[in-house]
Amino acid sequence: MTKKLVFSVAASLALLGNVACNKEQSPELMGPDVFTATIADNNTKTYFGERQGNTSDVLWSLGDKIKVNGRNYLLKSGEGTTSAVFSGEDPDENANHQFVGVYPSTIANFDGAEFVSVTLPVVQQYTESGCDKFPMYAVSDNHSLQFNNLCGAVQLKIQAAGQSVRSIKITTNGPVCGTYSVAMNGEGKPVITATGSDCGMSVTLNCGQGVSISEQTSFFITIPAGTYSQFDMQFNY
């Protein structure tokens, strides 16, 4: 069964917070194949910890991968904390001798070591602990990367106890998926702009075989931060 809701809003989608990567490394962890990541603001990625008031701690999770200058780095230590170490191949330096990092690695588009764009997926996967692979971006001249959010998130709580949701589709009046360029603003924060012909105005949260709804069930969908005047939401039960 599919249920469709349409409503107009005049609200700005706020970022969930900033993510940082500048932890002091122990000497044994130093090396060309190691980067460190520290979540400084504790309001976003990679999964949400215990909720306190209107915020939740954000923690790195097992299997997290970042891409730096076109090469992949896997979480080595720091699972379940706000600070983590990632290891992988020796990175190439780009023409500006910078390290450009993207999370998750799967959305990053590089031409060799040169960053090109990110691709926001049209289908996201439901997780009990928060957003599915919350997009982040970092630029640094060393192996301490200062990550910041590229998107915000919509939190949905459905009043339909006893139902099982298989998917949720959001359609807006602006692009929410596809290829985006990234530029730094005057405050040193990344800003994304839809540039690809693949950019679309709909994104779907896949809930697999179905997620049973209770009063505590929340659904998070990642979309670019901005002002949206209309949401068309379809729930597939």
N, C-alpha and C positions, 0 to 999 in steps of 0.2 A: 504494500500500500504506500502510495506517495502522497504526502500532504504538502501543499504549497502555501507559503505566506509571503505577502508583499507589503512592505511598509516604507515610508519615507522618513529619513532622519536628517538632521542638520548638526552633525557632531564630528569632531576631529578624532581620529583614531590615535591614541597616544602610544608611544613606544613603551614596551614593558620595562625597559631599563638599559643601561650600558654594560658592556662586557669588556673586561680588560685582561691583558696577558703580559704582565711584567713582574713575575715572581723572581726573587733572587734564587739563583741556582746554587746547589752544592757543587763543589769542584768535580766530583766524580760524574756529574751529569753534563758537564760542559763538553761541547764538541760540535762540529759542523752539521751533524745529523740530528740535533736535538733543539727543540723549541719549548718554551714554557708558556703556560696559559693560566691566568688568574682571573676569575670572575669577580670584579670589584664591586659592582652595584647590587648584586644579589636580587635582581628582579626579572631575570630572563635566562633562557637556555641553561643547561641542556635538558635538565628536567627539574621540576619544581619540588622543593623540599617541604617541610611542615609549614603550613600557612600561619602567619602571625599578623593579625589585623588585615590590612588590605594588600600585603605583600607576602611573597614566599621566597625563601632562599633558593638559589639556582645552583645546581651542581653538575659537574661533568659526569658522564656516564660511560660504562664499558662499551667499547667499540667505536667511540667518537673518532672521527677523522677530520683533519684540516688539510687544505692544500696550500702550499707555499711555493711561489714562483714555478708553478706547474707540476710540483711533485707532492706526493701524498705522505702524510704523517699520521701515525696511529697513536692513540692514547697509550702511554707506557705506564704511568702511575698517576694517582690522584683521583681515581674513581670515587664518586660519592662526596667529593669535596669541591671547594671553590677554586682550588689551584691544581693544575695538572701539568705533566710533562709529556710531550709528544716526540716520537722518534721516527726516523725514516731515512730516505736517501739524502746525500749531501745536496743542498739546494743550489740551483744556479742563481747568480745575481743577474738582475735585469740591467738594461742600459743605464739606468739611474743609480745603480748599486743600492737598490732597495729590496727589502723583503715584503712581498704582498701576500697576506694570508686570507683565506676564505673558509668559513664554516657554513654548512657541511661541504666536504670536498666535492660532492657530486654536483653542486650547482655552479662550480667555478669553471670559467672558460679562459684558458691561457693560450697564447701563441708562443710556444717555447717557454721562456721565463717571463714573458711580458703578459701582464694581466689585460684581458679584453673586456669581459662582462660576466654577469651572473645570470642564470636561468632559474626563475622561480617556478616550481612545478605546478601543473594544473590539478594534480591529485596529491593530497597529503594523507598520511596514515594516522589514525587515532592512537593515542597513547594515554594510559591512565594518569601519567605523571605530568602532563603538560603539552607543550607544542611539539609537533613533529619536526625536528631538525631546524631550529630557529636560526635564520640566516644572519651571519656576522662577517665583518670585514676589518682588516688591519693593515697598516703600513708602518714599517720600521726600518732603521738602518742597522739593526742588530737582532739577536735572537730572542729578544723580549718584545712580544707583539701586543699592541694595545688594540683590542677588539672592541667594535661598537656594533650595535644592532643596525640591520638594514630594513627591518620591518616592524610592524606592530602585530597585535593579535586580537581577534574577536573571541570573547568568552560567551558561550551559550549554555543556559540551563533550561531544560525543557520540562514543562509541567505535564508529564504523561507517564506517571508511575505505572509500572507493569508492562510498558511497551519496550520493544527492542529496536534500536535505531541501527540501520545498516549503512546509511550514508547521509551526509548533509551537503547540499550544494548551495553556494552563495553566488549570486550574480549582482554586480554593482554597476554604477554609472561611470566607472573608471577602470583602467587595467589593473589586474591583480595577479597575473601570471605571465610567463614568457621571459624574453631577454631584456635585461636592464643594464645601462651603463652606471658607473659609480664615480662620483666626484666628491672631493672634500669641501665642506663649506667653510665659512670664516671662523667657525669655532673648532675646526679640526675634526668634525664629525662627517661620516659618509652620507651622501644623499643619492638615492637611486632615481633614474629616469627611464621610463619605458622607451625602448628604441627598436625592438624587433618586430617584424611582421607577424611573429607568433604570439604577440601579446594579446591576452584575452581578458574578458570581464567576468569570468566565472572561475571558481575553484571549488573542488569537491573534497570533503573529508571522508575517507574510506574507513568504515568501522568493521570491516571484515564480515564475519558471520552474524554480527549484531552485538550491540552494547545495551545491556538492560539498564533502564532508567530508574534512578532513585533520587531522593532529595539531594544527595551529595554528588551526583554525576555532573561534571562539567565537560564541555567540548570546546577545544581551542582551535581556531583556524588562523593561520598566519597570512597576513596581507600587508602590502605597503602602507606605511603610516600616511594619513592624509585626511581630507574631508570628503565624505561620501553622502550624497543626498538621497540615495535610495539603495535598499537591500531587497533582493528577491531571494527568499530562502526556501529550499525544497528539502523536506525530510522524507527519507525512504525507510519505512518500517518493515 
